Amino acid sequence: MTDEAPLPISAFFITRNEADRIGRAIAAVSGLVSEIVVVDSGSSDETRDIAARMGARVIERDWPGYGPQKRFAEQQCAGPWLLNLDADEVAAPDFTAELRRVFAAGEPAFAAYRTPIAEVFPGEAAPHRFAFALAPVRLYRKDAGRYSDSLVHDRVDLAPGVEIGRMTARIHHFSVRSLAEQVEKFNAYTDLQVEDLARRGKRIPAARLLVEFPLTFLKVYVLRRHFLRGWYGIATATNVAFGRHLRLAKHIERRRVEELAARSGD
């Protein structure tokens, strides 16, 4: 908490069964933003109660996919600026301090900002100093863009000509509860990815199965610097590679089933 006035920002989260994480995520922006909105899709734990007790406006809505849910959530926000965070992401003190500096002179210099998000593994209090960080647009003026309606692509589509700034402080991403939970998450997410590929009429060659796993492992382990994280880095890089392999395998399986069904109907 802080004695400073809240910024003209609505922070919004989409949740499902995040009782163990949503409290910390909300606490990090409480008092910093003028509004906190949580859109929950059928939590069976105390996610909604925790969020409501901490001052968030909680809305229940069935799950339509990542993009549509975030698009709905941003539409519920009253502030002129939006900050999207996931329930497993924490705005660290250096990030919130930088955010106040961005708004210190009034209207920020840019209409949208990329926000570095660095992964924190179980047992770590903060990201590794050299941890790889994605930097999507998560802070943006409400009239500058909106979330894509894709089932799987977690992306803000900005209006033409919108200039993008970049925050330097990192959001802390506590994405992995356990290796087992990570695999379960990839299994569910790849189902959505396969459906998205089908809707867009995309067709990935089956030959990619030969290289998808090893190339993804190298990308994550080397380029995303998981090699700095000891054995856990090896394990998580393997899981990510398996997730990419599973997406492709399910995509090919679906095509095969559809082609066999079409032939039997001839």
N, C-alpha and C positions, 0 to 999 in steps of 0.2 A: 504494500500500500504506500501511497505518497500523498503529501499535502498539496502537490501541484494539481492544477485543473486538468481534467481529462481532455484528451485530444479529440478532434472532430472525426473520430474513426469508429466504425462499427466492426467489431471482431466477430467472425462467425465460424462455427464448427459443425461438421456432420459427424454423427456418432452412432454406434451400436455396440453395446456391452463394453463400455470403456470406464467402468467405475473405478478401476485401479489407476487410471491415468488422467481422467478429465479434470479432476480437482487441481492438480498441479498446473495443467495447461491454462485453466481459467485464472488461477491465482496469479500467474505471471503477468497477465494483462489487466487484472482488476485494478481500477483506479487510473490506468493509463489510457483506456479507451472510454468512449461515452456510452457504449452499448455492447452487450455480448449476446449473441443469438446462437442457440444450439438447436439443430434440426436432427431429431433422433428417429431411427428406423427400427423400432421394435425391440429395444433393449429389454432383456429379461433380468438384468441386475439393477443396481441403484444409480445408473448413469443419469437419468432424468432428475431424480431427487437431489443428487449431489449438485448438479448444474443449477437447479432452481434455488437451492439454499445459498449458493454462492452469487446469486444476483443475475443469473442468465435468464433470458426469455427463452423458454423451451417450447418447441413445436414438434409434434409427432407427425410423421409422414412415412408412408410405405416406401421401400427402396426401389428407385427407378434406374439406378446406375450412378456412377461417380459424377459425371458432368451434369446431368439433369438435377441431381440432388444439390450440388453446389450452386447451380444456377437458381434453383428455387430459394436456397438459403440467402443468397445475395439480394434477392428481390424482397426479402423480409426485413432487410436492414434499412434503418432510417438515416444513417449518417451519410455525409457527402463522400467520405473515404471509407474503403473497405480493407480489412486485413483478414485474410483467410489462414487459419491454422488447423491442423489436424489434432485429434485428441492426444496423440503421442508426440506432439511437438511443443517445446517450451521456449518462449521468448526470454532468453537469458538477459541478465541485467545490462550487459553492454549493448545488446540489441535495443532494449527499451530506451536506454540513454541516447543512442543514436537516433532513434525514432523521434524523440523529443527535440533533438537538434534539427532534424529535417523540418519540423513544424515550428521551430523557434521564431522565424521571421514572418510567420503567417502561412500563406499558401506555398506549398513545396515547389521546388524548381521544376519537377517533372510530374507528369500525370500518372505514372506507374513506376514501380521500383522492383527490380530483381532482389530477392532475399536469399542469401546463402543458407542452405539447410544441411547440416552435418550430422551424420549418424553417430549415436552413442550406443555402445554395446552393453549388454547386461554386466553389472559389476563396475561400470565406469560412471563417474559423476559428471563428466563433460566429454566432448569429442576429443579424440587424439589431436595433438597440435597440427599434424599434417593430414588429418582426415579429409577425404574427398568430400566436396560439398556441391550438390546441385544448386542452381540459382534460378528457380522459376519466378514469375511475377506473382506475388502474393499480396502486395500492397498497391492499391490502385484507386484512382478516383472513380466514383460510381458511374459517371457518364463516359469514361474512357474505354470501357470494355466489359465483357461478361464471360462467364465460364462457358466453354464448349459444351454442347449437348451430347458429346460422345459418352458411351457407356464406360470407357476405360481411360480415356485421355484426360488427365487432370491438368487442364491448361486454360489460362485466360486468353480469350481472343480479343485483342485490342483493336480499337477503331483505326482506320488508316491515318497515318501521320502522327500518331501518338509517340512522343519521345520517352525513352525508358532510362531511368537512373538506376543506380545499384547501391544497395546497402553493403557495408563492409563487415559488420558484426554478424555472427552466425546464430541462427535458430538451432536449438538442440533437438535432435530427432531420436526419440527412444522407441525405435520401430520394432525391435526384436524382443518379445517377451521370453521366447525360448526357441531353440532350433526346431522343435516339433511344431510349435505354433506357426513358425515361419513357413514350414512346408504346407501346413493346412491352409494358410493364407494364399500361398501360390496356387494351390490346387483350385480354390474357389475363384481366384482372380483370373486364372487361365480360361475358365469356363466363359467368363465375360469377354475375354479377349477373342476367343473363337467366335462367339456370337457377333462381336463387333466386326471381325473380318468378313463374316458371311453377309452382314448387312451392307457392307461397303463393296461387296463383290471382289474382295482381294483373294488372290490365289498364290500361296507361297510354294515354290518347288519342293518336292519331297527330298531332293538331293541335299537340301540344307540340313537334314537330320545328321549328316555325317560331320558337320562342322559346328553346328549350333552350340553344343555343349562345350567343346574345348575352347572355341573362340570367345564365348561369353565368360568362361572361367578366367581366361587370360585378361580380358578387359577389366573384370572386377578385381581380380587379385593383383594385377600390375598397375593398370592405368588408374583405377579407383583406389589404389594404395591399400588394399586389404592385407597386403603382405606385411604391413606395419603392425598388424593387430594379432600376431601370434597364431596359435592354433585356431582361435575363434575366427580369425580372418579367413583361414583356409576353409573352415566349415561353412561360413556364410557365403563365400564366393562359390562354393560347390552348390549350395542351395539355390542361389540366384541362377546359376547355369542350368540346374535341373528345371527351374521354373520356365526358363526360355525354351528348353528342350520339350517340356510338357506342353507348352502352348502350341508349338509346331506339331508335335505328335497328335494332339487332339484335333488340330485343324485338318491334318491329313486324314485322320480317322473319320472325321465328319464327312469330308469329301468322298471318301471311299464308300461309306454307307449310303450316301445320297446317290452316287453313281450306280451302285449295285441295285438300289431300289428302282432307279430309272430304267435300268436294263430289264429288270424282271417285269416291269409294267409295259414294255414294248410288245 
